[in-house]
Amino acid sequence: MSIVLVGGGPDTTRSPAVVAPFLETCRSTSVEHVAVLLTGSAHIAARFAWDYLELLAPLDADVRVVPLDGGPVAEEIRTAGALLVGGGPTPVYREALAPFAPVIQERVAAGMPYLGFSAGAMIAATRSLAGGYRLSGVEVCSQEYSEELDELTVLPGLGLVPWLVDSHAAQAGTLSRAVGLVEGGLCPEAVAIDEDTAVVLENDGAVRVIGSGRVWWVRADLDGTRVGAQRA
C-alpha cells in the first residue's frame, strides 16, 4: 500500500518530491499500466490531462486517461497497476467513484499505488468532505471553495485513510474549515494540506509529509480542538 495525497492540482505542484513516492512505488512494483481518472467527457478529460501526464512522464508505463463520464472506469479500476485521481469538482468525483470504493480499497490494500490531487485526495478519506462553507449557518471559509454547497457536508469516501482531508489549505484558507469540521463534531480528525505538498501513507502505516508547504493536523481531545503543523 502506498497512498500519496496532494493538496493542490498538478498546475500548483512544482516540487518533484511531491509525486516521487508514487513514481518510486510504481517502478519498484513494475507497474505497467497507470489509470488517470479525470472528471468530464473524453474531450474535457483530455483538455486537462497534460499537466498530469507531464508529472507521470518519468514512468516507463502505459498511462491511460479515463474520463469519468463515459469512460471504462470499472475496467480500469480492476486492471490498472496504479491509480491517479485528479482534481476538480469533489462531489462529482465522489459520486462517480463511490460504487467502486470496495474494489479500490481491496486493490490499494493489496499494493496498488494511489495518487490523489485535491478532490482525489479529499475523497480518499473514510468520511469525505464534499464541500460547504458554513457550520450551523456561520461561515468557516470562503464561499468560493464551497463546491456550491452551503453547510459543511461529509459523506462516505473511498476509505483509504482514516482522517478527513481538505486541500489548498494555506492558499484557499480552508484550514478554518478543517477546524470547524472537528469542532462541530463532523469528524474526530482532519488533515488540511497546502498546495505543492503531500501526505504519504506508507506500507507500514507510517505517515510523512513532502513538498514545500505544510500539512495541518486538527484533532479533538479532552481539552478541545488542537491544531498542529507538519513540514517535510
N, C-alpha and C positions, 0 to 999 in steps of 0.2 A: 504494500500500500504506500503510495506517495501522492499527497494532495497538496497542491500549490494554489493559494487563493490570493489574487492580485486586487489591490484596492482601487484600480482605475482601469481604463481601457488600454489597448495596445498603443494608441497615439500618445499616451502620457507615460508609457513605460520606456524610460530612457536607459535604465541600468541593466546591462546584460545579465547581472546576477539574479534579477527577479525571475527570469524563466530558466536559469541554468539548472536548478534541481530537476525540473520536468524533463529537459533535454538529456540530462545525465542519466536519469532513470530509463528513459526511452532507449538510450544507447546500451546501457548495461543489461537491459532485458531483451535486447534485439527486436524492438518494436518495428514492425514492417508497415503498419497502417495506422495513421492518426486521423480521427474524425473531428472536424471543426464544425460544431453546431452553432449556427447563426440564425437569428430571427428573420422572418420575412420569406418572400418567394425566392426562387433561384436567382432572379435578376437582382433583387435587393441584397441578398447574401453575398453575391459576387462583388457588388459595389463596395462592400465594407470588409471584404476578406483580405485585402492586400496587406494591411498592417499585421494581421495575424500570421499570414504566410511568410512575411519577412522575418518575424521572430522565430518561426519554425524552420527557416531556410537551412540552418546548420545540420538538420537531421537528414540522414540518408534513409528516407521513408516515403511511402506513398501518402501524401496529405490530401484529404478529400474534404471539400467544403460541402456541408449538408444543410440545406435550408429547412427550418422547422415547419415551414408552410409548403407541404407537398413533397418534401424530400424523404428518402428511405431511412427515417430516423430510427425505427425499431431495429432494422437490419444492421445499421452502423453501430448502434449501441451494443448489440450482441456480438459483432465480429471485429470491431476495431481493437487494435492493441493499446491505444491510448485515446483519451477523450479531452477535447478542449471545448469549453462552453463560453461563448463570448458575452460581450456587454450589450446593453440596450434596455428595452422595457422589461423590468424584472417580473411583473405579473404574467407577461406573455411567455417568458422562458419557464416560469414555474408551472403554469398551466399545461404547456406543451410537454414538459418532461416529467411531471408528477406521475403519470401512469407507468413510467419506466423506472421509478425510484427503486423498487426491489432489485431489479436486474443490475442497475448501476451500483447499488450498494454491494451486491454479490461480486461483481466484477472488480470493483475497486478493492474490496477486502481480499480478493484473490491476487492482487498485484497490479491491476490496470492503473497507470498514472492518470491523474485528473488535474487539469489546469483550468481554473475559472477566473474570468475577468469581470469585475464589477458585478453585474447581475449574475453571472456564472459563479461568482464567489458567494453572493448572498443566498442563492437557492441551495447551496451545498449543505446548509445547516439542517439539523433535525426539525427545528422550528424556524421558518424563514420569514424575514421581513419583506412583505410585498410592497410596502410604501406607507404613505401618510406623513402629515406634518403637525398634527395636533394630538395632544394627550388630554382627554377629558375636556376638549374644547380649547385648550391652551397651546399656543404654538411652541414647538420644540426645535424646529429648524425651518429653513426657507421653504415656501410652497413650491418653489421651482424644482425641488427634488422629491416631491410627494408621489410621483407616478400617478397623478390625477386622483389620488385617494385623500380623504380628509383625515380621519382618525388613524392613528398607527394601527396597521393591520398585520398580524402574524398568522401564518398558515403553514401547513406541513411542507417541508422541503425534501431534499434528497436523502437526508440522514447520514451524511458523510462526516460531519463534525458536530460536536455536542453544543457549541456555543452559537448564539445568533450572530450573524455577520452583517455589518454595514460597510459601505465603501465611500471613497472620496472624502475621507474624514476631515482632514485639515482644509482641503480645497473647497469643499461644499458646506463645511460647518455641521456635518452630521454626527459629530461626537455628542452633541447635546441630545440628539435623537436617541443614540445608544443609551445615554444616561437615563433619559425618560422611559425607555423600554424597561430598564431594570427597576427604576424607582416605581414605575406603575405596575410592577408585578407581572409584566407580559413575558419575562424570561428572567432566569436567575443570573445569567452571564451573557454579556455581549462583547463583541470584538469589532472595533471601528478601525479600518485600515486606510492609511493615506495612499494617495496615488504614487506610482513608481515604487511601491512597497508590497511585500507579500508575506503571508504566513505560510509556513511549510509544516505539514504534519508528516513525520517520518514513519517508516515501517514499525519502529519500536514504540511509537506513541509520543516520541519527543516532539516538541514544538519549537520552531525557531523563526526569527524574523530576518528578512533580507531586503535590500533596497536602500533608497536614500531617505525615506521618511520614517514615520513611527507607526506602531500598532498600539491602539489604546484598548486596554482591558477594563471592562466595567463589571463589577461583581457586587452582589448583595450579600451582606453578612449581618451578624447580630448588631453591629454598631452603625448600620446604614449602608449606603452605596459607596463603594470605593472605586476610584479611577487611577489607573497606573499606565505609564507609557513604557514601551519597549522599543529599542532600536537594534539595528543589526550589529 
